[in-house]
């Protein structure tokens, strides 16, 4: 089987984990295997979403101890489960938790890890992974020798399965597991998650990212981007490193090599010149629209649509057109 770790936040399974499960089910079908989900929580949650994305079994590590993330406790219990099940592969979403947990687990199991994958294929009966390297300038193709093969999958790259209700299997097997030998060592634990006021969606999970750079000129001008984001469903505000370093917006919004990697359907770049470091975090966006006063700005080389002009004049017109379009 291909086993997929399902990350939960506020009692709900994250969309990025469902994307990883959907891809696992597609590759499992090619291999003549099945996809299975592992949930670590006191409450299982909505099993229908797991079934819709191709899970044929759910392994439920049940307990209140799993309701707050602890890297040591999670890695210990997952490694014990994997040793018992012996899956062909283990997938994670390349979220903050997935990037923290997967290398710990790979070290425990003495196996290799393909991180931040953007494509997975089956070749000669084995999984092959593709991931960007050198700030996205090249693609590395990997075939891992160790078993189980482990990988993290970049969010917003792999599509969810679209299956009609009548095509879903009538039942899904839920297997409650108890791990013998509880973890007894020192363990860190997430005790609180403090959200930015008004923040609803992380840039890595947004379908539309509206980013600002040095051209925004001041912290208060990012309110213009927040107003745009409020009009567009499943959108989030991003920023370049220059804007973050200037103290205009928090680091959690930073897109780039030293920030977050995003792959939205639409990336709007306002006043961003397009340094190599920034392009590394957003160049895989499906559509890139750049707005900049400098016609020679490097970002225009990767943009699908470029607008040369003053963003402070363009944004009000864009807001009005969005309101008209969304009202229809």
C-alpha positions in Angstrom: 0.0 0.0 0.0 0.9 3.7 -0.1 0.3 5.2 3.3 -0.5 8.9 3.6 -0.2 11.0 6.8 -3.3 13.1 7.2 -2.6 16.4 8.9 -5.4 18.0 11.0 -5.8 21.6 12.0 -8.7 22.7 14.2 -10.3 19.3 13.8 -10.3 19.3 10.0 -8.1 17.5 7.6 -6.0 19.9 5.6 -6.6 20.2 1.8 -2.9 19.6 1.2 -3.1 16.2 2.8 -6.2 15.3 0.8 -4.2 16.3 -2.4 -1.4 13.9 -1.2 -4.0 11.2 -0.7 -5.5 11.7 -4.1 -2.1 11.4 -5.8 -1.3 8.3 -3.7 -4.5 6.7 -4.9 -3.6 7.4 -8.5 -0.1 6.0 -8.2 -1.4 3.0 -6.2 -3.8 2.1 -8.9 -0.9 2.0 -11.4 1.1 -0.3 -9.1 -1.9 -2.6 -8.4 -1.9 -1.5 -4.8 -4.2 0.5 -2.6 -4.0 3.9 -0.8 -4.5 4.1 2.9 -4.7 7.1 5.3 -3.3 7.4 8.8 -5.1 9.8 11.2 -3.6 10.7 14.6 -6.3 12.3 16.7 -8.9 11.7 19.5 -11.7 12.1 16.9 -11.5 10.7 13.4 -13.5 13.4 11.6 -15.0 13.3 8.2 -14.1 9.9 6.7 -16.2 10.6 3.6 -13.5 13.1 2.3 -10.8 10.4 2.7 -13.0 7.9 0.8 -13.6 10.5 -1.9 -9.8 10.9 -2.4 -9.2 7.2 -2.8 -8.4 5.8 0.7 -9.5 2.2 1.0 -8.4 1.9 4.6 -8.0 4.4 7.5 -5.5 3.6 10.2 -6.7 5.6 13.3 -4.1 6.2 16.0 -6.6 7.3 18.6 -5.8 9.4 21.6 -6.0 12.9 23.1 -2.2 12.8 23.1 -2.3 13.4 19.4 -4.5 16.4 19.4 -1.5 18.7 19.8 1.5 18.1 17.6 4.6 16.7 19.2 7.4 15.8 16.7 8.9 13.1 19.0 5.6 11.4 19.9 4.3 11.5 16.3 7.5 10.2 14.8 7.7 7.3 17.4 4.1 6.2 16.9 4.2 6.5 13.1 7.5 4.6 12.9 6.0 1.7 14.9 2.9 1.6 12.6 5.1 1.6 9.5 7.2 -1.2 10.8 4.1 -3.2 11.3 2.3 -2.4 8.0 5.4 -2.4 5.8 3.9 -0.1 3.1 5.5 0.5 -0.3 5.6 4.2 0.3 4.6 7.0 2.8 3.5 10.4 1.6 3.2 13.7 3.5 2.0 17.1 2.4 5.0 19.5 2.3 3.5 21.8 5.0 5.3 23.1 8.0 4.3 19.9 9.9 5.1 17.6 7.1 8.5 19.1 6.6 9.2 18.7 10.3 7.9 15.2 10.8 8.9 13.4 7.6 12.8 13.8 8.0 12.5 12.7 11.6 10.6 9.6 10.6 13.0 8.9 7.7 15.9 9.0 10.1 14.2 6.7 12.5 13.5 4.2 9.8 16.9 4.7 8.1 15.3 5.4 4.7 15.6 8.2 2.1 13.2 11.1 1.6 12.2 12.9 -1.6 11.2 16.4 -0.4 8.9 19.0 -2.0 7.9 16.8 -5.0 6.0 18.4 -7.9 5.5 15.2 -9.9 5.3 11.4 -9.2 5.5 8.7 -11.8 5.6 4.9 -12.0 8.5 3.6 -14.0 9.3 -0.2 -14.3 7.0 -0.9 -11.4 8.6 1.6 -9.0 7.8 5.2 -7.9 9.9 8.0 -9.4 9.9 11.5 -7.9 10.5 14.9 -9.5 11.5 17.9 -7.4 12.9 21.4 -8.2 16.5 22.2 -7.3 18.8 25.2 -7.6 16.0 27.7 -6.8 13.7 26.1 -9.4 16.2 26.3 -12.3 16.4 22.5 -12.8 14.3 19.4 -12.0 15.8 16.4 -10.2 14.4 13.0 -10.9 14.8 10.5 -8.0 14.3 6.8 -7.6 14.8 5.8 -4.0 16.4 2.4 -3.2 15.3 2.2 0.5 11.8 1.0 1.5 9.4 2.4 2.3 10.0 5.2 -0.1 9.1 8.5 1.5 8.1 11.8 0.0 6.6 15.2 0.8 4.3 16.6 -1.9 4.1 20.4 -2.6 0.6 21.8 -1.9 -1.6 23.0 -4.8 0.3 20.9 -7.4 -1.6 17.6 -7.3 -5.3 17.8 -8.1 -8.1 16.3 -5.9 -10.0 13.4 -7.4 -13.4 14.3 -8.8 -15.6 11.2 -8.3 -19.3 11.0 -8.4 -21.1 9.9 -5.2 -22.4 6.8 -6.9 -18.9 5.7 -7.9 -17.6 5.8 -4.4 -17.1 2.4 -2.6 -20.0 1.6 -0.2 -17.7 1.2 2.8 -14.2 2.0 3.9 -12.3 0.0 6.5 -11.4 1.9 9.7 -8.8 0.2 11.8 -8.1 1.5 15.3 -4.5 0.9 16.3 -2.8 0.9 19.6 1.0 1.2 19.6 2.7 -1.0 22.0 5.5 0.7 23.9 4.6 4.4 24.5 7.2 7.0 23.9 8.9 7.8 27.2 11.7 10.3 26.2 11.7 14.1 26.2 9.2 15.6 23.9 8.3 19.0 22.6 4.7 19.9 22.1 2.8 22.7 20.3 0.8 24.3 23.2 -0.8 27.1 21.2 -1.3 28.4 17.7 -1.6 32.1 17.5 -3.2 33.4 14.3 -2.6 36.8 12.8 -5.7 38.9 13.3 -7.9 38.5 10.3 -5.8 35.8 8.7 -7.8 32.9 7.3 -5.7 31.1 4.8 -2.0 30.3 4.6 -0.3 31.4 1.3 0.8 27.8 0.7 -2.8 26.7 0.5 -4.3 29.7 -1.3 -5.6 29.3 -4.8 -4.9 33.0 -5.4 -1.8 34.8 -3.8 -1.7 38.6 -3.9 1.9 39.7 -3.1 3.5 43.0 -2.5 7.1 44.1 -2.6 9.3 47.1 -2.1 7.0 49.0 -4.4 4.3 49.0 -1.7 6.3 51.7 0.0 4.8 51.3 3.5 3.1 48.9 5.9 -0.3 50.6 5.7 -0.4 50.1 1.9 -0.6 46.3 2.4 -4.2 47.0 3.4 -4.9 47.6 -0.3 -3.8 44.0 -0.9 -5.9 42.8 2.0 -8.9 44.5 0.5 -8.3 42.7 -2.8 -7.9 39.4 -1.0 -11.3 40.0 0.8 -13.0 40.1 -2.6 -11.4 36.9 -4.0 -12.4 33.5 -2.5 -9.5 31.3 -1.2 -6.9 34.0 -1.6 -4.1 35.2 0.7 -1.7 38.1 0.9 2.0 37.3 0.3 5.1 39.5 0.3 8.7 39.6 -0.9 11.6 39.5 1.4 12.3 43.2 1.0 8.8 44.0 2.3 9.2 41.6 5.3 12.7 42.9 6.1 11.3 46.4 6.1 8.8 45.4 8.8 5.8 46.1 6.6 4.3 42.6 7.0 4.9 39.4 9.0 7.4 36.7 8.0 4.6 34.2 7.6 3.6 36.0 4.4 7.0 35.8 2.8 7.3 34.0 -0.5 10.6 32.9 -1.8 13.7 30.8 -1.2 13.9 31.9 2.5 10.2 32.1 2.8 7.4 29.8 1.6 7.0 28.1 -1.7 3.6 28.6 -3.3 1.8 27.2 -6.4 -1.5 29.0 -6.7 -3.7 29.1 -9.7 -3.1 32.9 -9.9 -0.2 34.9 -8.5 -0.5 38.7 -8.5 2.8 40.5 -7.9 2.5 44.2 -7.0 5.7 46.2 -6.9 8.0 43.1 -6.9 11.1 43.3 -9.0 11.5 39.6 -9.2 14.8 38.6 -7.6 16.1 35.0 -8.1 15.2 34.3 -4.4 11.6 35.4 -4.9 11.1 33.6 -8.2 12.2 30.4 -6.5 9.1 30.5 -4.3 6.5 31.4 -6.9 7.7 30.6 -10.4 5.6 27.3 -10.5 2.3 29.3 -10.1 -0.1 28.4 -12.9 -0.7 32.1 -14.0 1.5 35.0 -13.0 0.4 38.6 -13.3 3.0 41.3 -12.6 2.4 45.0 -11.9 5.5 47.2 -11.8 6.5 50.7 -12.9 9.9 49.4 -14.2 9.4 47.8 -17.7 12.8 46.1 -17.2 11.9 44.4 -14.0 13.0 40.7 -14.1 9.6 39.5 -13.0 8.2 40.3 -16.4 10.3 37.5 -17.9 8.3 34.9 -16.0 5.0 36.6 -16.0 2.1 35.5 -18.2 0.7 39.0 -18.1 2.6 42.1 -17.3 1.2 45.6 -16.5 3.7 48.5 -16.6 2.2 51.2 -14.4 1.7 52.7 -10.9 0.2 50.0 -8.6 -1.5 52.7 -6.5 -3.5 53.7 -9.6 -4.1 50.2 -10.8 -5.4 48.6 -7.6 -8.5 50.8 -7.2 -9.6 50.1 -10.8 -8.9 46.4 -10.3 -11.1 46.4 -7.1 -14.0 48.0 -9.0 -13.7 45.5 -11.8 -13.6 42.6 -9.4 -16.7 43.8 -7.6 -18.6 44.0 -10.9 -17.4 40.6 -12.0 -18.2 38.9 -8.7 -21.6 40.6 -8.5 -22.7 39.1 -11.9 
